[in-house]
Amino acid sequence: MKVRLMHPDRDFDLAAPGLRDAQALTEDLELEMLLGAMAGENPFVLHVSRQALLSGLGCAADAILYRQDVLKDCLKNPAVVRELYGLAVEAVARKKERWLGIFSRFPDGILHEALALLRLFVGALRTLKAVADAQADRFESAGFKALFAMLRKEFSPEYFAHIQDHVAALRFDDGVLLSAELGQASEGVHYVLRRARHKGPHWLKRLLGLGPDAYTFRIHERDEAGARILSDIRERGINLVANALAQSTDHILSFFQVLRTELAFYVGCLNLSDRLAAMGAPICFPRPEAAGTHNRRFRGLYDVCLVLTLGRRAVGNDLDADGKGLVVITGANRGGKSTFLRAVGLAQLMMQAGMFVGAESFAAELCAGLFTHYKREEDATMRRGKLDEELARMSELVDTIAPHSMLLFNESFASTNEREGSEIARQIVGALLERRVTVYFVTHLYDFARSLFDRRIEQALFLRAERLDDGTRTFRLVEGGPLETSYGEDLYARIFAVGTETRGAEAS
């Protein structure tokens, strides 16, 4: 029994190793805010969502489109999906409450608990199949169609009747029928459990006192040793059946666990969709393109985490960066540069996990890896300076990063002087482009940005945070080269609370 709602050819591996730089990526892109919206108050959904989001960079385009189709079905049928998830959660939870026999070394105890668990699972499977049969026509994705077809095939009425017969037989209401052979020293060997063909003597024989046509003997009620021997014989006879039944229940349990895991991801997506819809924030299903094309274009892209923080819709940005392997972003402080960078990183992660993204439309190349290099606070231990710390992190990234990856820089190498920081940035960016790594670089290093702009690099695109003449930030990014001014008058006005009228007069 396979679920396969996350991959067309395998189940989702919740225990797969995570990204080496997952902590930095989580911090720089503020993933905890996104994951919290997906999870709500459910720690398991949080765990699955984090694993799916951070492992999606290894997904191929067909797997991404496969998940998108499943998610579209989920968005059209949220109540059904949540019901299926609830059934899986309940089945796994009841197992935890009930399953004690696995810790027993006695076959009788294992058999007893396995029977109880099987009866529980059969009830859950009946309900699951009933929901699937009633709702299957409302789902169109290959993932859900395959799941429902499997449920119809595996759990037919004949299957449930067969299970019911086995459960009744394994209660041993008429005793245990065994066969055995004599081994050395007349010891019993090769015990085999047999199905009884006849229930016992006819009622008339019992009335007349006529017993069965077989040799019988009885153990005296005070014969403790004999009782132990008979119990041991019974345990040997049912041992194989007990183990087989325990393995069967484990198989069914595994199915419910995988179903719970894979549906948890889609429940997380539903939770996030509900949150964004309540704020009027648009979502779309992105189109993944081949790695190495340096293609990226979108309309109305916004930072999902910012929307979740503000509780309202945020300003979106448009971009057409097809064929551009380097995007340099400059402009005034508080103009939306870092927010834009985070929006690009979040959209890339969400796309490659098979999710929707926060935009009106979005298409981008697939990346082999996503990395960030953001400025950090001063080292509290004072063991090394900020520039040393930045270079050390850069060295670790260089050892890890592969071709067709994406690296997001935010104010990197600004901890030294302008000339030195610009030269370091130029050399690193040049090496990364040769390595076929896509680079997005937010910077205030004018010398660095200007030198690249003046070289008219074909694969470079330059964006600038828009600032109106009166100093107003629109939080939109427009194409344009770097400006030498740092808008110091804006800082002066903010600190000394100078009005916009005064700033306008001074500027003129």
Residue pairs with C-beta under 8 A, 6 or more apart in sequence:
1 150
1 154
1 251
1 252
1 255
2 11
2 150
2 258
3 11
3 147
3 255
3 258
3 259
3 262
4 10
4 11
4 143
4 146
4 147
4 262
5 12
5 70
5 143
5 144
5 147
5 262
5 263
5 266
6 12
6 52
6 63
6 67
6 70
6 143
6 262
6 265
6 354
7 63
7 66
8 62
8 63
8 66
8 142
8 143
11 258
11 262
12 52
12 258
12 261
12 262
12 265
14 47
14 48
14 51
14 261
16 51
16 55
18 51
18 54
18 55
19 25
19 54
19 55
19 57
19 369
20 400
21 371
21 372
21 396
21 397
21 400
22 54
24 371
24 372
24 374
24 393
25 31
25 54
25 345
25 349
25 370
25 371
25 372
26 32
26 54
28 342
28 345
28 372
28 374
28 408
28 410
29 305
29 342
29 345
29 346
29 349
29 372
30 305
30 342
31 50
31 53
31 305
31 346
31 349
33 305
33 308
33 309
34 53
34 272
34 304
34 305
34 308
34 346
35 46
35 49
35 50
35 53
35 268
36 46
36 308
37 271
37 272
37 275
37 308
38 45
38 46
38 49
38 268
38 269
38 271
38 272
39 45
39 46
39 49
39 268
39 271
40 271
42 264
42 267
44 260
44 264
45 264
45 265
45 267
45 268
45 271
46 268
48 261
48 264
48 265
48 268
49 264
49 265
49 268
52 265
52 268
52 353
52 354
53 349
53 350
53 353
53 355
54 349
55 353
56 64
56 349
56 352
56 353
56 354
57 349
57 352
57 367
57 368
57 369
57 370
59 67
59 352
59 353
59 354
60 366
61 288
61 290
61 366
63 354
64 288
64 351
64 352
64 353
64 354
64 366
65 288
66 141
66 142
66 143
66 354
67 143
67 353
67 354
67 355
68 285
68 354
68 356
69 140
69 141
69 142
69 143
70 141
70 143
70 144
70 266
70 354
71 266
71 269
71 285
71 354
71 355
71 356
72 140
72 141
72 285
73 81
73 138
73 139
73 140
73 141
73 143
73 144
74 81
74 266
74 269
74 270
75 269
75 270
75 273
76 138
77 135
77 138
77 139
78 270
80 131
80 135
80 138
81 263
81 266
81 267
81 270
82 267
82 270
83 131
84 128
84 131
84 259
84 263
85 260
85 263
85 264
85 266
85 267
87 124
87 127
87 128
87 131
88 128
88 256
88 257
88 259
88 260
88 263
89 260
90 124
91 120
91 121
91 124
91 253
91 256
91 260
92 253
92 256
92 257
92 260
94 120
94 124
95 117
95 120
95 253
95 256
98 113
98 116
98 117
98 120
99 113
99 117
99 249
100 109
100 113
101 109
101 110
101 111
101 112
101 113
101 114
101 246
102 110
102 113
102 246
104 110
104 113
106 235
107 235
107 236
107 238
107 239
107 242
107 243
108 234
108 235
108 238
108 242
110 242
110 243
110 245
110 246
111 170
111 238
111 241
111 242
111 245
114 242
114 245
114 246
114 248
114 249
115 167
115 170
115 171
115 245
117 249
117 253
118 163
118 167
118 245
118 248
118 249
118 252
119 167
121 249
121 252
121 253
121 256
122 160
122 163
122 164
122 167
124 256
125 155
125 160
125 252
126 155
126 160
128 151
128 155
129 151
129 152
129 155
132 147
132 148
132 151
132 152
133 148
133 151
133 152
136 144
136 145
136 148
136 152
139 145
139 148
169 195
170 241
170 245
174 196
174 199
174 200
175 196
176 193
176 234
176 237
176 238
177 193
177 194
177 195
177 196
178 191
178 192
178 193
178 194
178 233
178 234
178 237
179 191
179 192
179 194
180 188
180 189
180 190
180 191
180 192
180 233
180 237
181 188
181 189
181 190
182 188
182 189
183 189
183 190
188 233
188 236
191 233
191 236
191 237
191 239
192 237
193 237
193 238
193 240
193 241
200 206
200 212
201 210
201 211
201 212
205 211
219 226
219 227
219 230
220 226
269 355
269 356
272 304
272 355
273 283
273 356
275 308
276 282
276 283
276 304
276 307
276 358
279 307
279 311
279 312
279 313
280 312
280 313
281 302
281 304
281 307
281 313
281 314
281 358
282 300
282 358
282 359
282 360
283 356
283 357
283 358
283 359
284 356
284 357
284 359
284 360
284 361
284 362
285 356
285 357
286 347
286 350
286 351
286 356
286 357
286 359
286 362
286 363
286 364
287 362
287 363
287 364
288 351
288 352
288 363
288 364
288 365
288 366
289 295
289 363
289 364
289 365
289 366
290 365
290 366
291 365
291 366
291 367
291 368
291 404
292 365
292 403
292 404
292 436
293 322
293 323
293 365
294 321
294 322
294 323
294 324
294 325
294 365
294 438
294 459
295 321
295 322
295 323
295 363
295 364
295 365
296 319
296 321
296 322
296 324
296 344
296 363
296 364
296 365
296 438
297 319
297 320
297 321
297 322
297 362
297 363
297 364
298 317
298 318
298 319
298 347
298 359
298 360
298 361
298 362
298 363
298 364
299 316
299 318
299 359
299 360
299 361
299 362
300 316
300 317
300 318
300 359
300 360
300 361
301 316
301 317
301 318
301 319
301 340
301 343
301 344
301 347
301 357
301 358
301 359
301 362
302 313
302 314
302 315
302 316
302 317
302 343
302 358
302 359
303 314
303 339
303 340
303 342
303 343
303 346
303 358
304 343
304 346
304 350
304 357
304 358
305 342
305 346
306 314
306 339
306 342
306 343
307 313
307 314
307 358
314 339
314 475
315 336
315 474
315 475
315 476
316 359
316 360
317 336
317 340
317 343
317 476
317 477
319 463
319 477
321 327
321 461
323 459
324 459
324 460
324 461
325 433
325 436
325 437
325 438
325 439
325 459
325 460
326 429
326 433
326 438
326 439
326 441
326 452
326 457
326 459
326 460
326 461
327 439
327 440
327 441
327 460
327 461
327 462
327 463
328 441
328 443
328 449
328 452
328 453
328 460
328 461
328 462
328 463
328 482
329 337
329 340
329 341
329 440
329 441
329 442
329 443
329 462
329 463
329 464
329 465
329 477
330 337
330 442
330 443
330 444
330 446
330 449
330 462
330 463
330 464
330 465
330 481
330 482
330 483
331 337
331 463
331 464
331 465
331 466
331 467
331 477
331 483
332 465
332 467
332 473
332 486
332 487
332 490
333 487
333 490
333 491
334 473
335 465
335 466
335 467
335 473
335 475
336 465
336 473
336 474
336 475
336 476
336 477
337 442
337 465
337 477
338 410
338 411
338 442
339 475
340 442
340 463
340 477
341 408
341 410
341 440
341 442
343 358
344 408
344 440
345 370
345 372
345 406
345 408
346 357
346 358
347 357
347 358
347 359
347 362
347 364
348 364
348 367
348 370
348 406
349 370
350 356
350 357
350 358
351 357
351 362
351 364
352 366
352 367
365 404
365 438
366 404
367 404
367 405
367 406
367 438
368 402
368 403
368 404
368 405
369 400
369 401
369 402
369 405
369 406
370 405
370 406
370 408
371 397
371 400
371 401
371 405
371 406
371 407
371 408
372 407
372 408
372 410
373 390
373 393
373 394
373 397
373 407
373 408
373 409
373 410
373 412
374 408
374 409
374 410
374 411
374 412
375 386
375 390
375 410
375 411
375 412
375 414
375 415
376 386
376 389
376 390
376 393
378 386
379 385
379 386
379 389
384 392
385 415
386 415
387 413
387 415
387 416
390 412
390 413
390 415
391 424
394 412
394 428
397 407
401 407
401 432
401 435
401 437
403 435
403 436
403 437
404 436
404 437
404 438
405 437
405 438
406 437
406 438
406 439
406 440
407 432
407 437
407 438
407 439
407 440
408 440
409 425
409 439
409 440
409 441
409 442
409 443
410 442
411 442
411 443
411 444
412 425
412 441
412 443
413 421
413 422
413 424
413 425
413 428
413 445
414 421
414 443
414 444
414 445
415 421
416 424
418 445
418 446
418 447
419 447
421 445
421 448
422 445
422 446
422 447
422 448
422 451
423 448
425 441
425 443
425 445
425 448
426 448
426 451
426 452
429 439
429 441
429 452
432 439
433 439
433 459
443 449
444 486
446 482
446 483
446 484
449 462
449 481
449 482
450 481
450 482
450 484
452 460
452 462
453 460
453 462
453 481
453 482
461 479
462 479
462 480
462 481
462 482
463 477
463 478
463 479
463 480
464 477
464 478
464 479
464 480
464 481
464 482
464 483
465 473
465 475
465 476
465 477
466 473
466 474
466 475
466 476
466 477
466 478
467 473
467 474
467 487
468 474
469 504
469 507
470 500
470 503
470 504
471 487
471 489
471 490
471 493
471 500
471 503
489 503
489 506
489 507
490 503
492 498
493 499
493 500
493 502
493 503
